[in-house]
């Protein structure tokens, strides 16, 4: 397992675990970041990421991405 921040643009992965406080985990779950979900990194700009997940593009901060283990 490694944090989502280690995945480079164009690479794919599957979510293994989502960490952080309960409110953070719930927020990420509403965006589709739940264990078992497949995702791919579209781009990374200044540490922030745009991710393809469940046929949607979602922008998340580096801090949020660090809590998602793939």
N, C-alpha and C positions, 0 to 999 in steps of 0.2 A: 504494500500500500504506500501511496505517496499523495501529497496534497495536489489539488487541481492546478495549482500554480506551477507545478513541474511539467505539465503537459504543454507541448508547443503547438502553435497554430497548424491545423491540418491533421493533428493526431486525434485519436479517439480513445475512449475509455468507458468504464462502467463504474458507477458510484458504489463504493463499498460501505461507507460510513459518513454521517454528517455530524460534526461536533459543534461545540459552542453552547451558549445558554439556550434554555427551552424556547424563548421567544425567537431567537435566531434560527433554530432548527425548524420551528413552525413557519416562519417567513420563507425560508428556503424551500420547504415542502410545498407551499402554495405556488412557488415558481416551477415546481416539478423536480427539484433536487431531492430525490428519495433513493435509498439503497436499492440497487438492482437496475436503475435507469441507465440507459446508454446515452452518451453525449459525445460531442466533438467540439474542439476549440476552433472558432472561426478566426479570431485575431486577438492580439494583446496590444493595448495602447497604454503606455506609462504604468504598467502593472495591472491595469483593469482589463477584464476579459469579456469578450462576446462569445457566447457558447450556444451551439445548436443543441436543444434538448426538447424532446417530444414535439418535433416538427415546428419549433418556435426558436427565435433568437432572443437570448436574454443577456443583458449586460450586468456584470457583477463586479464589485470592487475586489482588489487584491486581498483585503482582510476577509471578505466572505469566501473567496475562492480557497483561501488557506484552511478553512474549516471543512472543506469537502474533500474526502479521501477517495482516491480512485485506484 
